[in-house]
Structures are given as structure tokens and as C-alpha cells.
Amino acid sequence: MNDGYDAGYGGGDQYEIVGYDEYGQPVYRQAQAQGQAPSQAGGQQAYDPYDPYGQHQAAYDQQSHPNPPDHQGYGYDPYAGGGQQPYDPYGSQPGWDTGQQPYDPHNTRNPYDPYGQAAAGTPQPRVAEQTAQTAQTAHIPQQAGPPDEPEPTAESAEPDRDDREYRTEQFAFVEEPTDDSEDVIDWMKFTENRTERREEARRRARARIVALVVVLALVAVGGVGYLWYAGKLPGTSSSDDKTGGTTAAGAQKRDVIAVHLHDTDGGGTSTALLVDNTTAKQGTAVLLPNTLALTADDGTATTLAKSVDEAGPDATRTALDTVLGTDIEGTWRLDTPYLQILVDLVGNIEVDTDTDVPDPDAKDKGAAPLVHKGEAQTLSGKMAVAYATYQGSGEEADAQLQRFGQVMQGVLRKLSSDPQAATTTVQTLGLILDPPLTEKDLGSFLAGLSDLAKGGDFKTELLPVQDDGRLSAEAADGVVKDVLGGTAKSPDQDAAVSVSVRNATGDEDRTAKARVTLLNGGFTFLSGGTASGTQAASEVVYAEAADKENAVQVAKTLGLSADAVEQGEVSANARVSVVLGQDYEPAS
């Protein structure tokens, strides 16, 4: 297939380059052969193999028509000689301006007009160095325009090509993203995200610090408030501010129940106040000595032991409230058989025993002890009863009372902390409780103390009393105020008959036994010392006639005969004087 740019097109004719168009493509024309005349003989037009219409037209004869018309009619041959311009495919004939300009590599303002069409009547520069008036017919192959370029029409042609408009698609490359721009955007996003994460971390750290400071401040304020409320801050204690300390201690809520242990075999009673301080979350067993001086309902002086045995639980509870300034909610009578059952129900207890306890049922005195001394000793019900009621030879009554407190604490540690389960245990005992205390109330109360005992918030305290059974200042400032939240108020000294005791038995232990007996009988004990010798018969002497009946009661309390009572001189500060003789037999 022949190409319009083929140098051999047209039967082997040769072509030469005459210039370049605006796209840098060469422009050809037919080369003249050597010795060839510029025109054919006789004025005839040479045969042009390139005839776009496929036919030859007659040309004007210069001789026949010396004055051809100005216009070219139908029969015009663009390749005829005789002064006619050869066919110029780019429209460079005289009078016809194709708008083509010669290629100038330095001229960047050469507009593109592929078909040489310009606006009518507008002069355009001609192609430089155009071959002039040659006789030889030249054929220049048609040059192709830019691909996909639509042919402009006359209507779209503009008067000035330098002022043409530009189309949007010519600047499409501006909107095309590049790899570099994507990388920049990604880096900016990464930097922005990392900065935001750092700022967020700083904000979270500041929020945590603020929250921590607020929590610490609240804890500090709460701690100070609690210490102030409990009266434990400096300046609010009883020694610095008695009124403030008493108010703080009294403002705490306490539940108090009195428990009386009755020894059904050996006789005697032991009393403790079980205290549940719901405000301070503290449980305490306050051990009350039997010699504690009380005031009976008729206003006479009595002791705790005598009140329990003779007056009963209600009168004793009222007397204790008066002396200690408390509000006892109920009384729990616990006989030793019920204590044994209770210990067995909870599954034995562990107690740090302080002495060996013999078996009360053993017939042989050399038998092994029922309870051994040591730490964390496991006690059954029988062992617990024997340990709680044991008082060794020469021991004070307070020693036995403290053992009873140990057993009660061990029971609370093993009792269930669930109120319903504890109530079931109480119901299983089959106790007959004194009103207003009920089985449900007792079970719930013991469950609360059990929870405190298991958590290590339970302790035992011994209420200290003086020799005459009155409360000491230590007891008033310590146990009564801090633990019970009450105010100590002992009976008037004149309410109890003071008895002076002198030992003439030859046995020093009998003085202590007589003291306990008298205190339990509601008398005030005054020590008269020990006689240098012994005396066979005991004496009970009163000074005033009004004290004769008191002297008779003293003799009866000590187990002496009424014949031993007589009027005479008594010791100082005593209303009745007693000399213990060898006929005195203390109660076991």
C-alpha cells in the first residue's frame, strides 16, 4: 500500500524537501531532472500523474489566449505553465492565502492551521522561499494534521489565531494525582494522627491526675471527718476536751446485750456485756466482776452477783444501766448445759488456754487434766464449760471471768455470720429467753458479732472496780466511756454498809474469800489486816444501834452464828467490824 509520503510515489519521480511544517514534518516537492525544460513544448501541460479528479482539463493557450481572464473557470489546470502558478497543495496561489507560515524553530507563536484555511479577507504571511514560476510541475505529498483533530470550519475560524481560546482538556494534567502528592498527603496524615494521639495521651494523663487528686482529697477529708467524729483527733480526746470526747463517743450507735452464765453444778454466775458498735464496726465483750456495786430497786446497795441471783434479770439490767449509763436491750441467760450444747453445735472452738483444768468427773485426783494449757487448744462442749467456770486455788475471781470471755469469743468465731443460720442455731438450743429479747433478735445480734470476730474486730475488756465495788476513774474514762459510750455513776458510799475484816484464822487466803463473800452480799469491804495470833471464835461488832441489823446480815452472809453479833467499837470508816476466827468456814 502506497503512502502519501512515499518518495517513489507517482511513477518513480524524485522529491526534495523544501521545508518543515509546524509539527516538524518535512514538506516535499518534485525534483527537476537535469536538462529538462521548465515547460513542455508547444505550451502543452505535462501529464501529471497526481490528478485528484482522475481527468485532464484543457488549459488556456498563451498564444491563442494572450489575455486570459482574471478568473479561473472550469478547465483550470493547476499544473499548466505559461505564467500560471503550479498547484500548491497548501493553497499558496496568488490571491489565496492559506495561512501557512514557513517553519521557524525560533518562532513559538506559529499557530496550527492544518488545512490552510483562514478567515476571508484577512492577510496571512506566505510560506518563505516558495519555488517561483517553475516550468517543471512539482508534486508535494499532502501532510497529515495532528491525530484526532477535527477539521475546523469557516464558522469556527477566528480572525486572529493568536487570540484563540484554550479548551479545558488541555489542562487536564493539573488535576492528575501523582505518587509524590499521595506520599505527601500520607505523611501529613501520619504526622497529624501522631500529634493527635500525643495530645489525647496528654489529656488522658491530665484527667487521671485530676481524678487521683480528687480521690485523695476525698479520702483525706473522710478520714479526718471520721477521726473527728470518733473523737480521736488531737485536742478532741478525753484528756484534752472531755465534753467533745464524750459527745463523740456517745453519738456512736451501739447494740448491747447482757449474758449471764449460770454454773448449775458449782454455783455462781458470770456476767458479760456483748457490745456491737455499728458505727465503729467494733465488737467487744465487757466482763463485769461480781463485786460491782449496784443500787437495788428499793435504793439499798447490792452487788452484781447478788442482784442476778435474787433480783432477777430485769432488775439487774436496770441497775446496770444506772451504774454504767448504758441502754441494755436484752438479757441472755446461758446455763452451763446450754453452753455445752452451743459449742458442740458450732463444731468445737479454739482457745489459747492459760492453765490446766482437771476433769470434774474424774474420781482419781491424779487423772490427766481435761483441758491442757497451750495455744489454739481445741475445746469440745464439755471442755469449754469446764474451762469457762474454772477458778484455781488462790486465783482471783477475775481470772475465771476472763476465761469465760475467751470461750464466748471462740463461740462467736465459729458461729455462722448469716442471721438466718444463727437464728436457727439459737432455736436449736431451746432456750427460754427473757422478754423483750426474741430468738430472731438474738440470732441476728450474734451473727453481726460473729462477722466482726472472724474479721479480727472483736476484743474482751475487763471492767476495773475498786475494793469496795465502786468504779475507778480508769473504768470511767476507759471502758465505760469509750466502749459502752456511757457515764459511770457508782452508788453513794453511804448506800452500802462498810465492813472492816481482820483475819485471825491463821490462813491468809480466807481474807480474800471473805472479801468476795461480802462484796457479793452488797457490802463494802475494808481490809483490817491480819492478827498476830489466832482466835477461836469469830466476832461481829457494830457501833450504832441502827447498824445492829446490818451486823446480823454480815454474820449471816459470812456464815457465822447470830450469837457472834455484839455492840462495841469498830474500826475507823467502818460501820461493822469483823474478826474472823478459826470457826469461819468460807463457802467453796
C-alpha positions as CSV (number, residue, x, y, z in Angstrom):
1,M,0.0,0.0,0.0
2,N,1.5,3.3,-1.0
3,D,1.7,6.2,1.4
4,G,1.3,9.8,0.6
5,Y,4.7,10.4,2.0
6,D,6.4,7.7,-0.2
7,A,9.3,9.2,-2.2
8,G,8.6,6.9,-5.0
9,Y,5.0,7.8,-5.4
10,G,4.0,8.9,-8.9
11,G,6.0,6.5,-11.1
12,G,9.4,6.9,-9.8
13,D,9.6,10.7,-9.7
14,Q,12.1,12.2,-7.2
15,Y,11.1,14.6,-4.4
16,E,13.1,17.0,-2.4
17,I,12.5,18.7,0.9
18,V,11.5,22.3,0.7
19,G,10.8,23.0,4.4
20,Y,9.1,21.7,7.5
21,D,5.6,22.3,8.9
22,E,4.8,23.5,12.4
23,Y,5.0,19.9,13.7
24,G,8.5,19.4,12.3
25,Q,7.3,17.2,9.4
26,P,9.2,17.6,6.1
27,V,7.4,19.3,3.1
28,Y,8.3,17.8,-0.3
29,R,8.2,18.8,-3.9
30,Q,9.1,17.1,-7.2
31,A,12.7,17.5,-8.1
32,Q,13.6,18.8,-11.5
33,A,15.6,16.5,-13.7
34,Q,18.9,17.7,-15.2
35,G,18.5,19.3,-18.7
36,Q,14.7,19.3,-18.5
37,A,13.0,22.4,-19.7
38,P,10.8,24.2,-17.4
39,S,7.8,23.5,-19.5
40,Q,6.6,21.1,-22.2
41,A,6.9,22.0,-25.9
42,G,4.1,23.8,-27.6
43,G,2.8,25.2,-24.4
44,Q,1.1,21.9,-23.5
45,Q,0.8,21.0,-19.9
46,A,2.8,18.0,-18.9
47,Y,1.0,14.9,-17.7
48,D,0.6,15.0,-14.0
49,P,0.2,11.6,-12.5
50,Y,-1.5,13.2,-9.4
51,D,-4.8,14.3,-10.6
52,P,-7.3,14.4,-7.8
53,Y,-10.2,14.2,-10.2
54,G,-8.8,11.5,-12.4
55,Q,-9.0,13.6,-15.6
56,H,-7.1,16.2,-17.7
57,Q,-8.6,19.5,-18.5
58,A,-7.6,21.8,-21.4
59,A,-5.6,24.8,-20.4
60,Y,-5.6,28.1,-21.9
61,D,-3.0,28.6,-24.7
62,Q,-0.9,31.6,-24.1
63,Q,-0.7,32.2,-27.9
64,S,-4.4,31.7,-28.5
65,H,-5.4,33.5,-25.4
66,P,-2.8,36.1,-24.6
67,N,-5.1,37.8,-22.2
68,P,-6.7,35.1,-20.1
69,P,-9.5,36.1,-17.9
70,D,-8.7,37.1,-14.3
71,H,-10.7,34.3,-13.0
72,Q,-10.1,30.6,-13.4
73,G,-13.0,28.8,-14.7
74,Y,-13.9,25.2,-15.1
75,G,-11.0,23.7,-17.0
76,Y,-8.4,25.2,-14.9
77,D,-5.3,23.1,-14.7
78,P,-3.2,23.9,-11.7
79,Y,-0.1,22.3,-13.3
80,A,-0.2,24.3,-16.6
81,G,2.8,26.5,-17.3
82,G,2.9,29.9,-19.1
83,G,2.9,32.2,-16.1
84,Q,0.5,30.1,-14.1
85,Q,1.4,29.0,-10.6
86,P,1.9,25.4,-10.1
87,Y,-0.6,23.6,-7.9
88,D,0.1,24.3,-4.4
89,P,-1.5,21.8,-2.0
90,Y,-1.1,24.3,0.8
91,G,-3.0,27.0,-1.0
92,S,-0.2,29.4,-1.7
93,Q,-1.5,30.6,-5.1
94,P,-1.6,34.3,-5.7
95,G,-4.7,35.9,-4.2
96,W,-5.3,32.8,-1.9
97,D,-3.7,32.9,1.5
98,T,-3.7,29.6,3.2
99,G,-2.5,30.9,6.5
100,Q,0.7,28.8,6.3
101,Q,3.9,30.1,7.5
102,P,7.4,28.7,6.8
103,Y,8.8,26.6,9.7
104,D,10.8,28.7,12.1
105,P,12.2,26.8,15.1
106,H,12.6,30.1,16.9
107,N,9.1,31.2,16.4
108,T,6.8,29.8,19.1
109,R,3.8,31.8,18.0
110,N,3.3,29.8,14.8
111,P,-0.4,28.8,15.0
112,Y,-1.5,25.5,13.8
113,D,-3.8,25.5,10.7
114,P,-3.6,22.1,9.1
115,Y,-5.7,22.9,6.1
116,G,-4.5,26.5,5.5
117,Q,-8.0,27.9,5.9
118,A,-8.1,31.4,7.3
119,A,-10.8,33.9,7.6
120,A,-11.8,35.5,4.4
121,G,-10.2,38.9,3.7
122,T,-7.5,38.5,6.4
123,P,-4.0,38.6,5.0
124,Q,-1.7,35.9,6.3
125,P,2.1,35.5,5.8
126,R,3.1,33.4,2.9
127,V,5.5,30.4,3.0
128,A,9.1,31.6,2.7
129,E,11.2,30.5,-0.2
130,Q,8.4,29.2,-2.2
131,T,9.5,27.9,-5.6
132,A,8.6,30.7,-8.1
133,Q,7.3,30.3,-11.6
134,T,8.9,26.9,-12.4
135,A,8.1,25.2,-15.6
136,Q,8.5,21.9,-14.1
137,T,5.4,20.6,-12.4
138,A,6.1,19.7,-8.7
139,H,4.1,17.4,-6.6
140,I,4.3,17.7,-2.8
141,P,2.7,15.0,-0.8
142,Q,-0.2,16.0,1.4
143,Q,0.9,16.3,5.1
144,A,-1.3,14.9,7.7
145,G,-2.6,17.0,10.6
146,P,-2.4,16.1,14.2
147,P,-4.3,12.9,15.0
148,D,-7.9,13.0,16.2
149,E,-8.1,16.7,15.3
150,P,-11.4,17.7,13.8
151,E,-11.3,19.8,10.7
152,P,-12.1,23.4,11.6
153,T,-14.9,25.0,9.7
154,A,-15.2,28.5,8.4
155,E,-17.7,29.3,11.1
156,S,-15.2,28.3,13.8
157,A,-12.3,30.1,12.3
158,E,-11.3,33.2,14.2
159,P,-10.0,36.4,12.8
160,D,-6.8,36.3,14.9
161,R,-5.3,32.9,15.7
162,D,-3.2,34.5,18.5
163,D,-6.4,35.3,20.4
164,R,-7.9,31.8,20.3
165,E,-9.4,30.2,23.4
166,Y,-8.0,27.2,25.2
167,R,-10.0,24.1,26.0
168,T,-10.3,22.5,29.4
169,E,-8.9,19.2,28.4
170,Q,-5.6,20.9,27.5
171,F,-5.1,21.4,31.3
172,A,-6.3,18.0,32.5
173,F,-2.8,17.2,33.7
174,V,-3.2,19.7,36.6
175,E,-5.8,17.5,38.2
176,E,-4.0,14.3,37.7
177,P,-2.6,13.0,41.1
178,T,0.9,11.9,41.3
179,D,2.7,9.5,43.5
180,D,4.6,12.3,45.1
181,S,1.4,14.1,46.1
182,E,0.0,10.9,47.6
183,D,3.1,10.4,49.6
184,V,3.0,13.9,50.9
185,I,-0.7,13.5,51.9
186,D,0.0,10.3,53.6
187,W,2.9,11.8,55.5
188,M,0.8,14.8,56.5
189,K,-2.0,12.4,57.7
190,F,0.5,10.3,59.7
191,T,2.0,13.4,61.3
192,E,-1.4,14.8,62.1
193,N,-2.6,11.5,63.6
194,R,0.6,11.1,65.7
195,T,0.2,14.6,67.0
196,E,-3.4,14.0,67.8
197,R,-2.5,10.8,69.7
198,R,0.1,12.6,71.7
199,E,-2.4,15.3,72.6
200,E,-5.0,12.7,73.5
201,A,-2.5,10.9,75.7
202,R,-1.7,14.2,77.4
203,R,-5.4,14.9,78.0
204,R,-5.9,11.5,79.5
205,A,-2.9,11.8,81.7
206,R,-4.2,15.2,83.0
207,A,-7.6,13.7,83.6
208,R,-6.1,10.8,85.6
209,I,-4.0,13.1,87.7
210,V,-7.1,15.3,88.4
211,A,-9.2,12.2,89.3
212,L,-6.4,10.9,91.6
213,V,-6.1,14.2,93.4
214,V,-9.9,14.4,93.9
215,V,-9.9,10.8,95.3
216,L,-7.1,11.5,97.6
217,A,-8.7,14.7,98.8
218,L,-12.0,12.9,99.4
219,V,-10.2,10.1,101.3
220,A,-8.3,12.7,103.4
221,V,-11.5,14.6,104.2
222,G,-13.4,11.4,105.0
223,G,-10.6,10.2,107.3
224,V,-10.3,13.4,109.1
225,G,-14.1,13.5,109.5
226,Y,-14.2,10.0,110.9
227,L,-11.4,10.7,113.4
228,W,-13.2,13.9,114.4
229,Y,-16.5,12.0,114.7
230,A,-14.8,9.3,116.8
231,G,-13.0,11.8,119.0
232,K,-9.6,10.6,118.0
233,L,-8.1,13.8,116.6
234,P,-5.6,15.7,118.8
235,G,-7.4,18.1,121.0
236,T,-10.7,16.1,121.0
237,S,-9.6,13.3,123.3
238,S,-11.0,12.9,126.8
239,S,-7.8,14.3,128.4
240,D,-7.9,17.5,126.3
241,D,-11.6,18.0,125.8
242,K,-13.8,15.9,128.0
243,T,-17.0,17.3,126.7
244,G,-16.1,16.8,123.0
245,G,-14.7,13.3,123.6
246,T,-17.8,12.2,125.5
247,T,-20.1,13.6,122.9
248,A,-18.3,11.8,120.0
249,A,-18.3,8.5,121.9
250,G,-21.9,8.8,122.9
251,A,-23.0,9.7,119.4
252,Q,-21.9,6.2,118.1
253,K,-24.6,3.6,117.8
254,R,-24.2,0.5,120.0
255,D,-26.3,-2.6,120.5
256,V,-25.8,-4.1,124.0
257,I,-27.0,-7.4,125.3
258,A,-26.2,-8.8,128.8
259,V,-25.3,-12.5,129.1
260,H,-25.3,-14.3,132.4
261,L,-23.6,-17.7,132.7
262,H,-25.1,-19.8,135.5
263,D,-23.0,-22.7,136.7
264,T,-25.6,-25.3,137.5
265,D,-23.0,-27.6,139.1
266,G,-20.7,-25.5,141.1
267,G,-22.9,-22.5,141.6
268,G,-22.2,-18.9,140.9
269,T,-22.7,-16.6,137.9
270,S,-20.5,-14.8,135.4
271,T,-21.7,-11.7,133.6
272,A,-20.5,-10.1,130.3
273,L,-21.9,-7.3,128.2
274,L,-21.8,-8.1,124.4
275,V,-21.4,-4.8,122.6
276,D,-21.8,-4.3,118.8
277,N,-20.6,-0.8,117.8
278,T,-22.2,-0.5,114.4
279,T,-20.6,2.9,113.8
280,A,-17.0,2.0,114.5
281,K,-17.5,-1.6,113.3
282,Q,-16.1,-3.0,116.5
283,G,-17.3,-5.8,118.8
284,T,-16.5,-6.1,122.5
285,A,-17.2,-8.3,125.4
286,V,-17.1,-6.3,128.6
287,L,-16.5,-8.6,131.6
288,L,-18.3,-7.4,134.7
289,P,-16.9,-8.5,138.1
290,N,-19.5,-9.9,140.5
291,T,-18.3,-7.4,143.1
292,L,-19.6,-4.4,141.0
293,A,-21.7,-2.3,143.4
294,L,-25.2,-1.7,142.3
295,T,-28.3,0.0,143.7
296,A,-31.3,-2.1,144.1
297,D,-34.9,-1.1,143.3
298,D,-35.6,-0.1,146.9
299,G,-32.5,2.1,146.9
300,T,-30.3,-0.2,149.0
301,A,-26.8,-1.1,148.0
302,T,-26.2,-4.5,146.4
303,T,-23.7,-6.3,144.1
304,L,-24.0,-7.7,140.7
305,A,-23.8,-11.3,141.8
306,K,-26.5,-10.8,144.5
307,S,-28.7,-8.9,142.0
308,V,-28.5,-11.7,139.4
309,D,-29.4,-14.4,142.0
310,E,-32.0,-12.6,143.9
311,A,-33.4,-9.6,141.9
312,G,-33.6,-11.3,138.5
313,P,-32.6,-10.2,135.0
314,D,-34.9,-7.2,134.7
315,A,-33.9,-5.6,137.9
316,T,-30.2,-6.3,137.2
317,R,-30.4,-4.8,133.7
318,T,-32.0,-1.7,135.2
319,A,-29.3,-1.4,137.9
320,L,-26.5,-1.8,135.3
321,D,-28.0,0.9,133.1
322,T,-28.0,3.2,136.1
323,V,-24.4,2.5,137.1
324,L,-22.9,2.3,133.6
325,G,-25.1,4.8,131.8
326,T,-25.9,2.3,129.0
327,D,-29.0,1.0,127.3
328,I,-29.0,-2.8,127.6
329,E,-31.5,-4.1,125.0
330,G,-32.0,-7.6,126.5
331,T,-30.7,-10.3,128.8
332,W,-29.5,-13.7,127.7
333,R,-29.4,-16.4,130.5
334,L,-27.0,-19.1,129.5
335,D,-26.8,-22.1,131.8
336,T,-23.7,-24.3,131.5
337,P,-25.7,-27.2,129.8
338,Y,-26.8,-24.9,127.1
339,L,-23.2,-23.6,126.7
340,Q,-22.0,-27.1,126.2
341,I,-24.7,-27.7,123.5
342,L,-23.8,-24.4,121.8
343,V,-20.2,-25.3,121.5
344,D,-21.0,-28.7,120.1
345,L,-23.4,-27.2,117.6
346,V,-20.8,-24.8,116.1
347,G,-18.3,-27.7,115.9
348,N,-15.9,-27.1,118.8
349,I,-13.8,-24.0,119.4
350,E,-10.2,-23.0,119.6
351,V,-8.9,-21.1,122.7
352,D,-5.5,-20.1,124.0
353,T,-5.8,-21.7,127.4
354,D,-3.7,-20.3,130.3
355,T,-3.9,-23.2,132.7
356,D,-4.6,-27.0,133.0
357,V,-8.2,-27.7,134.0
358,P,-8.9,-31.0,135.8
359,D,-11.8,-33.2,134.8
360,P,-14.6,-32.6,137.3
361,D,-16.0,-36.1,136.8
362,A,-12.6,-37.8,137.4
363,K,-12.6,-39.9,140.6
364,D,-8.8,-40.2,140.7
365,K,-7.1,-37.0,141.6
366,G,-4.0,-37.9,139.6
367,A,-6.0,-38.2,136.4
368,A,-4.9,-36.3,133.3
369,P,-6.4,-32.8,133.0
370,L,-9.4,-32.3,130.8
371,V,-8.0,-29.1,129.3
372,H,-4.3,-28.6,128.7
373,K,-2.6,-25.3,128.8
374,G,-1.4,-24.1,125.4
375,E,-2.2,-22.0,122.3
376,A,-5.1,-22.8,120.0
377,Q,-6.4,-25.7,122.1
378,T,-9.5,-27.3,120.6
379,L,-12.3,-27.5,123.1
380,S,-15.4,-29.5,123.0
381,G,-18.6,-28.5,124.7
382,K,-17.7,-30.2,128.0
383,M,-14.2,-28.9,127.9
384,A,-15.4,-25.4,127.2
385,V,-17.7,-25.4,130.2
386,A,-15.0,-26.7,132.5
387,Y,-12.6,-24.0,131.3
388,A,-15.1,-21.1,131.4
389,T,-16.1,-21.9,135.1
390,Y,-12.7,-22.9,136.5
391,Q,-11.0,-20.8,139.2
392,G,-7.8,-22.2,140.5
393,S,-6.7,-22.3,144.2
394,G,-5.5,-18.8,145.2
395,E,-6.7,-17.2,142.0
396,E,-8.8,-14.0,141.9
397,A,-12.3,-14.2,140.6
398,D,-11.2,-12.1,137.6
399,A,-9.2,-15.0,136.2
400,Q,-12.3,-17.1,135.9
401,L,-14.2,-14.2,134.4
402,Q,-11.5,-13.8,131.7
403,R,-11.7,-17.5,130.8
404,F,-15.4,-17.1,130.3
405,G,-14.7,-14.2,127.9
406,Q,-12.3,-16.4,125.9
407,V,-14.9,-19.1,125.5
408,M,-17.5,-16.6,124.3
409,Q,-15.2,-15.1,121.7
410,G,-14.3,-18.6,120.5
411,V,-18.0,-19.4,120.1
412,L,-18.6,-16.2,118.1
413,R,-15.8,-17.0,115.7
414,K,-17.3,-20.4,114.9
415,L,-20.9,-19.2,114.7
416,S,-22.5,-18.5,111.3
417,S,-22.4,-14.9,110.1
418,D,-25.8,-15.4,108.4
419,P,-28.6,-14.1,110.5
420,Q,-31.0,-16.8,109.4
421,A,-28.5,-19.6,110.2
422,A,-27.5,-18.1,113.5
423,T,-31.2,-17.8,114.4
424,T,-31.6,-21.5,113.6
425,T,-28.8,-22.3,115.9
426,V,-30.4,-20.3,118.7
427,Q,-33.7,-22.1,118.1
428,T,-32.0,-25.4,118.2
429,L,-30.7,-24.7,121.8
430,G,-34.3,-24.5,123.0
431,L,-33.6,-21.5,125.3
432,I,-36.3,-19.7,127.3
433,L,-35.3,-16.1,126.8
434,D,-36.4,-13.2,128.9
435,P,-38.6,-10.6,127.2
436,P,-38.2,-8.5,125.2
437,L,-35.4,-10.5,123.7
438,T,-36.5,-13.0,121.0
439,E,-34.8,-15.8,119.2
440,K,-34.7,-13.8,116.0
441,D,-33.2,-10.8,117.7
442,L,-30.6,-12.8,119.5
443,G,-29.7,-14.7,116.3
444,S,-29.2,-11.5,114.3
445,F,-27.2,-9.9,117.0
446,L,-24.9,-12.9,117.4
447,A,-24.4,-13.1,113.6
448,G,-23.2,-9.5,113.5
449,L,-20.7,-10.1,116.3
450,S,-19.6,-13.3,114.6
451,D,-18.7,-11.3,111.4
452,L,-16.7,-8.9,113.5
453,A,-15.0,-11.7,115.4
454,K,-14.0,-13.5,112.2
455,G,-12.5,-10.3,110.8
456,G,-10.4,-9.6,113.9
457,D,-12.6,-6.7,115.1
458,F,-13.7,-8.3,118.4
459,K,-12.0,-8.0,121.8
460,T,-12.6,-8.5,125.5
461,E,-12.3,-5.8,128.2
462,L,-12.4,-6.3,132.0
463,L,-14.3,-3.6,133.8
464,P,-11.9,-2.5,136.6
465,V,-13.5,-1.9,140.0
466,Q,-12.2,-0.8,143.4
467,D,-12.1,-2.9,146.6
468,D,-15.4,-1.5,147.7
469,G,-17.0,-2.4,144.3
470,R,-17.2,1.2,143.1
471,L,-15.9,2.1,139.6
472,S,-12.5,3.6,139.4
473,A,-11.5,6.7,137.4
474,E,-9.8,4.3,134.9
475,A,-13.0,2.5,134.4
476,A,-14.9,5.7,133.9
477,D,-12.5,7.1,131.3
478,G,-11.8,3.9,129.5
479,V,-14.3,1.1,129.3
480,V,-17.5,2.9,130.3
481,K,-17.0,5.9,128.1
482,D,-15.1,4.6,125.1
483,V,-16.6,1.1,124.8
484,L,-20.1,1.4,126.4
485,G,-20.5,5.1,125.5
486,G,-22.0,5.8,128.9
487,T,-21.2,7.7,132.1
488,A,-20.1,5.9,135.3
489,K,-22.3,6.6,138.3
490,S,-21.5,4.4,141.3
491,P,-23.9,4.3,144.2
492,D,-23.3,6.7,147.2
493,Q,-20.8,5.5,149.6
494,D,-23.4,5.6,152.4
495,A,-25.7,3.4,150.5
496,A,-23.6,0.3,151.2
497,V,-22.6,-0.8,154.6
498,S,-18.9,-0.7,155.0
499,V,-17.4,-3.8,156.8
500,S,-13.9,-4.0,158.1
501,V,-12.4,-7.5,158.1
502,R,-9.5,-8.7,160.2
503,N,-8.1,-12.2,159.7
504,A,-7.3,-14.2,162.9
505,T,-7.8,-17.7,161.4
506,G,-4.1,-18.3,160.6
507,D,-5.0,-18.8,156.9
508,E,-4.3,-15.7,154.7
509,D,-6.5,-16.9,151.9
510,R,-9.6,-16.6,154.0
511,T,-9.4,-12.8,153.9
512,A,-9.9,-12.8,150.1
513,K,-12.7,-15.3,150.4
514,A,-14.4,-13.2,153.0
515,R,-14.0,-10.1,150.8
516,V,-15.6,-11.8,147.8
517,T,-18.5,-13.0,150.0
518,L,-19.1,-9.6,151.5
519,L,-19.0,-7.8,148.2
520,N,-21.3,-10.3,146.6
521,G,-23.6,-9.7,149.6
522,G,-23.7,-6.0,148.8
523,F,-21.4,-4.8,151.5
524,T,-18.4,-2.5,151.2
525,F,-15.2,-4.4,152.1
526,L,-12.5,-2.7,154.1
527,S,-9.3,-4.6,155.0
528,G,-8.5,-4.7,158.7
529,G,-5.2,-6.6,158.3
530,T,-4.1,-9.8,159.8
531,A,-3.9,-10.5,163.6
532,S,-0.7,-11.6,165.1
533,G,-2.2,-14.7,166.6
534,T,-5.2,-16.9,166.1
535,Q,-8.6,-16.6,167.6
536,A,-11.0,-19.5,168.0
537,A,-14.4,-17.7,167.7
538,S,-15.3,-15.0,165.2
539,E,-16.8,-11.7,166.2
540,V,-19.2,-9.2,164.5
541,V,-19.3,-5.8,166.2
542,Y,-21.5,-2.7,165.4
543,A,-21.2,0.7,167.0
544,E,-24.6,2.3,166.4
545,A,-27.8,0.7,167.4
546,A,-29.1,1.5,163.9
547,D,-26.4,-0.8,162.5
548,K,-27.4,-3.9,164.5
549,E,-29.5,-5.3,161.7
550,N,-26.6,-4.7,159.3
551,A,-24.3,-6.6,161.6
552,V,-26.7,-9.5,161.7
553,Q,-26.8,-9.5,157.9
554,V,-23.0,-9.5,157.8
555,A,-22.8,-12.5,160.1
556,K,-25.4,-14.4,158.0
557,T,-23.5,-13.5,154.8
558,L,-20.2,-14.9,156.2
559,G,-21.9,-18.0,157.5
560,L,-21.4,-17.1,161.2
561,S,-23.7,-17.6,164.1
562,A,-26.0,-14.8,165.2
563,D,-24.5,-15.1,168.7
564,A,-21.3,-13.6,167.3
565,V,-23.0,-10.2,166.9
566,E,-22.4,-7.7,169.6
567,Q,-22.2,-4.0,170.1
568,G,-18.8,-2.4,170.6
569,E,-16.1,-0.3,169.0
570,V,-15.5,-0.6,165.3
571,S,-12.6,0.3,163.0
572,A,-12.4,3.8,161.5
573,N,-14.6,4.4,158.5
574,A,-16.4,1.1,159.1
575,R,-19.9,0.7,160.4
576,V,-19.4,-3.0,161.1
577,S,-16.1,-4.7,162.2
578,V,-15.5,-8.5,161.7
579,V,-12.7,-10.6,163.2
580,L,-12.5,-14.0,161.5
581,G,-11.8,-16.8,163.9
582,Q,-10.9,-20.4,163.3
583,D,-14.6,-21.2,163.3
584,Y,-15.0,-19.4,160.0
585,E,-15.6,-21.7,157.1
586,P,-15.6,-19.9,153.7
587,A,-18.0,-21.1,151.1
588,S,-16.4,-23.3,148.4
